Amino acid sequence: MSGSESGGALPQQAQDIAAGYAVSGAALELGALLWDGAALPGARIRIPLGMLNRHGLVAGATGTGKTKTLQLIAEQLSANGVPVFLADIKGDVSGISAPGQPGEKVSERAGQVGQEWTAAGFPSEFYALGGIGSGIPLRATVTSFGPVLLSKVLQLNRTQEQSLGLIFHYADSKGLELVDLKDLRAVGAFLVSDTGKAELKGIGGLSTATAGVILRSVTAFEQQGAGDFFGEPEFDTAEFLRQAPDGRGVVSVLELAAVQDKPQLFSTFLMWLLADLFHDLPEVGDPDRPELVFFFDEAHLLFDDASKAFLDAITQTVRLIRSKGVGIFFVTQTPKDVPAEVLGQLGNRVQHALRAFTPDDAKALRATVKTFPDSPYDLEELLTGLGTGEAVITVLSERGAPTPVAATRLRAPQSLMGPVPADALERAVKGSSLYGRYTEAVDRESAYERLAAGQEESGRADRDAADRAAVEEAVASAPGESKQAAEERKEEGSLVRQVVGSSMFKSLARSVGTQVGREISRSLFGTSRRRR
């Protein structure tokens, strides 16, 4: 077998592979087939646009070109009118908004793959979790975030997760929205008081010790700066579905470099964004092009230490959100980072080079090879020998069948391969039409103070004193427990007493007996949405 840089006759096996990527409709151009170490520009490797909602995986070792692959795909989606969401972990994706810089390397790559390269920037919006970093702040209320995702962030065990769910259930059933973390603390403390315990009769009680653990976790979480992510104005994920005036899809870039030290938070927050979209979008079946393509970077963080219930919810969301026109690409180092149940639903695969320096690396390499269809390549050798900007690809054809495995030299992105200057990013953020809508946090009167309006004031002091005494008694050290356990329970009691003594708690205690609400319906992840 021999390769050719020209567009002449291809070797038969190369022709067979190239035939699997023939597309009659709109498609994204990924690059040119690699054969015997040479790129064959006549053998184009493409993804049909209509198959982008069948999800995908972009994997590979650090430094192999995953970020540039995301940029290449996102550019072409935008050009075809498809909005894109990108999580920018390292802070180097903002360049998609600016034209790329021509140069010798770009010209060389374009010539190798038969690309007519022109510099182009794409319409972009920049976001930041809670406003930490450069971007329009993304916030969620505690009510809409829900107990399942919050339990993952707080790293609660199964019993504690169930207890947190009970707190949410009570707040939902009373129509009490939990806007921020201090609201959650207040309701948790209330439910271990005499008044609150009576409210839970018939649906199980809330252990004071467990409530103390939850309240401590919430307080510690807030002290780490996470309180900024919860509150109002809550972000409307429909903003991700916009097109620019010229018809191109808007690329939404979530800057995460400033919160890299909070991986549990940002990975779970990304899942909330997906769950919220799933909750709101209508069924569209299999459209000619996706409504949105969502790139989930550092995907392994989502799955690390996840409970079976959490993984089941992810699996079901991935399976069902396709019919709502949303495609998800998980981005990680090896396919083994993604559970088999999820991996089996990812129809499009871009696998960059893997390293085999250790026995564990070699094992991961063999496991990766087994996930690909049969091919004429020696994939173990190929995957360790790919250069930067090269990948092994298999996608779904227009008929929905897997294409042949194709070693591919990828095209060069048209936009800037690197971050834009900080001042340019700041101008883009402040110039956005969304800046005024979401930038300033709103600390409106909570549901608890509102419920208290007009309630009787008589007997308040007696009731408050009785509730405080009940909580203090409940959190007292039990006979025979260890000194450490006694100290922990003492801390729990102190924290609960602080919340019970607050004005918010008093307002809630006064009004709860007469409050009648409508229970909030929740989705797979326990998320909820109240459109304003």
N, C-alpha and C positions, 0 to 999 in steps of 0.2 A: 504494500500500500504506500502511496506517496501523496503528499499534499501539494497544494498550489495556492499562491497568493492571488492569482488571477481569478476571473470569473469563469474560467473554462470548465471543461467536463470534470465532474466530481467523481471520486472513487465510489463504487457501487454501495458500499456500506454507508458512506457519508451521504449519498443520495437518499438512501432509505431513511436515515435519520432526518434529513432536511425535509423530506416529504411529510413527515409527521407534524411539521410546524407550518405547513401551508394554511393560510387563513384567507377566507373570502371577504370577511367584514373588517371592521376596525380592530386594530391590534396594537399592542405596545412592542416596540423593537428593543430587544435586550442586547443582541450582539450577533457575532458570527461564529459558526461551528469551528471548533478546534479539532484538527486531525493531523496526527503525526507531528504535533508541536506547532503547526502553522494554522493561522486563521483563514477560513474560506469565505470571503465576502459574499459569494454566490449562495451560500447556505445560511439563510437568515433564521435566527432563533427568536420566536415571538410568543406573546401571550394574548389570546383573544380577549378583547375588552369585556365581553359578556361573561367571561369566566373569572373575573377578578373578585366576584362575591362568593367564590368557592374557597376562599381563604388560602393562606400560604405560610411558608416558613422560609426565612432567610437566616442561614446559620454559617458559622465559620469561626476560626480562631481570631484572636485580636490582631488587627493590622492587615487583614486579608481583603478588605474593601467592602464590608457589609454596609457601612454608612453611605458610601457612594452608590451602591446598588439601590438603597432606599431612595436616594436623591434622584437617580435615573428613572425609577418607576414613578415616583411622585410627580416629576416634571411632566411626564407624558400623560398621566392621569389628568392633571390640571389642564393640559393643552386640549384634552378631549372633553372638557367640561365636568370632570368628576372631582368633587371636593376631597381633600386628603387631610388626615390627622397624623402628625409626626411627633413622637416623644423624643426630645433632644436631651439625652443624658449628659453628653460631654460638652454641649454648648457649641457644636460646630456645624449645625444644620441650617443656621440662619442665612447662610449664603444662598439658599434656594431663591431668596427674594431679589438677588442681584445678578446681572449678567456675568458669565464666567470670563476668565482671562485666556485669550489665545496664547499658545506657546508651542514649543517643539514637541513636547510629550503629547499634548492634546492632538496636534496634527498627525503625529505618528499613529496614535491609537485610532483616530478617525479613518486614516488610510487603510489600516489593517482590517477593519470591520466593515468598510464600505459606507461610512457615515458621512453625510454632508453636515459638518458641524458649524453651527452659528451660535454666538453668545446670546443668552436670553435669561431674564429674571422672570419670576412667576408671582402672581398676587398672593400675598401672605399676611397672616395675622399672628401675633406673638402673645403667648400667654405665660403666666407663672402661677404656681400653686400659692394661693393666699397672698399674692403680690410679693412673695419672696423671690427676688431676682428681677430681671427685666422682662416685663410683659403685663398684659391685662390680667388682673387677679381672677383666678378660678376659685370659687367657694361653693360649699354645699351646706345645707342645714343638716343637723344631726338627724332630724326626722327622715329626710329623704335618703341620707346615707344608709341608714338601717342597721339593725343589730348584727347581721351576719358579717358584713364588711368591717364594721367597727370592731367586732371581736377579733378579726384577723389582724387589724392594726394594733390592737391592744395586747395581742398574743394571749388571749384568755383560753382556759381549758374548756372542755365540753360542758361541764357543770356551770361554770361562770358564764359561758355563752348563752346557755338556756336561761339563766337568771337575768342576763341583760335583755334577752328577748322578752321576758316577762315585764320588765320595766317599759320597753317600747310598746308592748301590747296594751298595758294600762294607759299610757299616754295617748296611744292611737284611739282606744275605745272612748276616751273622754274628749277627743278632739283637741288635745293639747299638743301643739307643735313644739318640738325641741329644736330651738334655733341654733344654740351653741352649746358648748360643753358645760357651762355653769347651769344651764337648764337641766341637763341630764343628771348632774350631781344632785340638784335639788329634788328631783322626782325620786331618785334612788334613795335618798335619805328619808324622804316622806314615807316611803312604802315600808320602812322598818319601824315606824312609829305606831302607836296604838290606833290612831285614826287610819293610817295607811294599811295596817294589817287587816283591819275590818273590810277595807275596800277589796282585798284580794281573796276573801272567802269564796270558796267554790271553784277557784282556778289555781289553787296552790299558793303557798306563801313564799316570801323572799327571806332567805337566811341572812341574819345580820352580819355574820362573819363573811359570807360571800359578797354581800353588798359592800362591805368595807374594802375587800380586795378590789372590786370593780371601781369604787370611788377613788381608791389610792392610785390605781392604774390610770384613770382619767385625769387625775390631778397631776401626776408625773408627766403624762403625755402633754398636757397643757403647758407645764413648766418648761418643756423642751421646745416650745414655740409652735406647737401644732395647733394651738387655739386659733391661729390666723386662718386656717383652712376651713373652719366651720363658722358659718354665719351668713349674713346677707349683705348685699344682694346675691342671691344664689344664681349660679351660671345656668343659662338655658342652652343645653347641648344642641338645640336646633341651629345655633349660630355656626356650627361646624358644617352645615349643609349648604352654605351659600356659594353662589357664583359671582365672579367679578362682572362689572358692566360689559366687558368684551366677551362674556360667555365662558371664560376659563374658570375652572374650579378653584376656589380659595384653598390655599395650603395653610392649615392651622398648625403652628409649631409651639409645642409646650416646652418651655425652657425649664429643665430640671437640674441644671448644673449646681444651682444654689442649694438644692436639697438632696444631693447625692448621699448625704449621711443619714437619710431617712428612707431607706429603700422599701421597708414595709409600707410606709405611708404612700409614697408615690405610685408603687405598683398597684396597691389596693385602690387608690384614687382613680387610676386609669380604668380599673375594672368597674368602678362606679359610673364613669362616663359611658362605658359600653352598656352597662345595665340600664342606665337612664335612657339611652337611645333606643334600646330594645323595648323598654316600657312604653315609649311614645310613638314610635314609627309604625305606620300601617303596613299590612302585608302587600307586597308588590310582586311576589313570585320570582321569576327569572327575567329581569329587565335586560335591555340591550347593553346597558352600562350600569355600573353600581351607583347607588345614591351617595356612598361614602366609602373610602378605603382607609382603614384604621391600622396604623403600624404600632405594635406593642413591643417596645424595645426592652431589653433586659428581662425577657419573659420568665426566666428561671426564678426571679424574685417573687413572682405571683404564686408559683407552685411550691416554693420551699415551705416545709412545715404546714402545708395546708391540710385541713381535715377532709375526710371522705365526702362529707356533705358539701363542703366548699368546692371540691374538685367536680363533684356531680353537677353543681350549679354552673360552673364554668363550661363543662362539656355540653350541657343543655343549651346554654346561651350561644355558644359557638355554632351548634347544630341549627338552632332556630333563627338566629339573626340573619342568616343568608337569605331567607325568604322576605326579609325586610330591606333587601338591597344593600346590606353592609358587608363588606369584605374585611377580614382581619388577617394581618400578617404578623406572626410572632417572630421576633428577632432575638436570637440567642447564640451561644457558642456551639452547642451540639444538639442534635435532635433528641438525645436522651434527657435533656432538660425539660422536655415537654411530655406529659403523661401520654401513654399509648392511646387512650380514649380520645384525647384531643388531637394528637398527631394523625390519627386515622382520618380526620376530617379536613386535613389541609391538603388540598388538591394541587397546589402549585409550590414547587420546591426550588430554591436557589441555594446550593450548598457550596460555600467557599472552602478554601483549603483547611485541612485539619492537621494538627501536629501529632506525632507519635513518639514523644521523647520518653515516656514512662509506661509501665505496664497498664496503668489505668487509661492513658491516652490510646494505647493500642486496642484495648478492650472497647473503648468508645468508638474508635474507628471501625472496628468490625461490626459493631452494632449499627452504625450509620449505614454501612454498605448494605446490610440486610434490609433496610427500609426502602431501597430503590428497586425498581423493576429490573429484570435481566437486561444486560446490555453487552455489546462487544468490547467494552472497556474492562481493564483490570482496575476496578474502582479503588481498591486499597492503595495501589501505586499512584493512581491518578490524583486522588484526593490529597495525598501528601506532597505532590509535585506541582500543584497549581500555583501560578504566580498571582500577585496582587491584581485585582480586577478581572480574575478568571473564576469560573464556577462551573459546577455540574448542575444541570437543569433538567427538570421534567415538570410539565404543566398539564392542564387539561385542554384538549382540543375543542374545537367548536361543537363536536358531538358529545363532549363530556368524557371522553376516554383519555387515559394517560398517554402523553407523547413519549417517544423514545428518549432514553437518557442521552443528553447532549453536553459534551464538554464545550464551554463557550467562553470566548473572549468578549467581555462586556463593552458596551459603548461608553463614551465619556459623557458625563452630565454637561448640559449647556449652561447651567448656572454656576455661581462661584463655589468652588470646592474648598470651603472653609468658612469661618464666621465672618459676618459683616462687622465693620468697626462699631464700637460701643455707642458712639454718638449717632450713627445712622440707625442703629437698632432703637435707641431712645426716641428718635424722631418718628420712626415708624409706629411705635407703640402709642405715643401721644397724638399722632395724626389719625389714629383709627377712629371710625365712627362709633366703636364700642367703648372707647376710653371713658367717656363721661358716664356711661351706663353702669359700669362695674368697678371703677377704680376706688371710689370712696366707700368704706365699710359703713353699714347702717346698723346701729344698735337700737332698734325700735323697742318699744315697750313689749315685754314678754307676754306670752299667753297667760301666765300665772297672775301678773298684776291686773291684766284685763278682766280675768275671771273674778278677781276680788272686788271689782267695782260694783258698788250697790249692795254688797253683802252686809249682813248684820255685823256690827262690831262688838256687841255684848258678849261677854264670856270669853273673849279672845285670850286674855292673859292667862286665865285658868287652863284653857285648852293647850296653849303653847307650853306652859310649865309642865303639864301632865305628859305631853309628848316628849319633851326633853328628858324628863325623868325616866320614861319608858325606854328610851334609846340608851341612856346611860346604864340602866340596869341590864339591858340586853347584851351590851358589849363588855360587861365586866368579866374578869378572868374566870374561867371555869375551874372547879377543883381538880387538882392533879395535873394540870397542863404544865408544859415546860416554861421556863422563864422567858425564852425567846418567843414562844407562842403567846404568852401573856402580854409581852411588850407589843407584839403585832396587834393583838386585839385592843390594847390600850390606844394604839395609834388610830385604829379603825374608829374607835369610839370618839376620839378627839375630832377626827375629820367629820364624822357624822354629826356631832354636836355643833360644829361650826356651821354646817349647812342648815341644820334644823333651826339654829338661832337666827338665820338670815331673814330679811324682810320678804324675800321671794317665797321662802318656805311658809311663812306665816300667811301670806296671801293665798297660797295654794291650799293650806290646811283649812282656811276659812271657807273657801269656795267649793272644795271638792265634793262635798255632800250633795250639792244642788246641781253640779255640772252634768249636763247630758250632752254627749257628742256622738258622732258617727265614726265607726272604726275605719281606719285607713286601710285600703287594700294594698298589699305588697307583692312584689314580683319575685322571681326566682331567688334573687339575692337579698330579699327582704327590703329592697329599696322602695321608695315611695316618691311620688311627684305631685306637687300642688302648683299648677300653673297660675301665675298672677296676672 
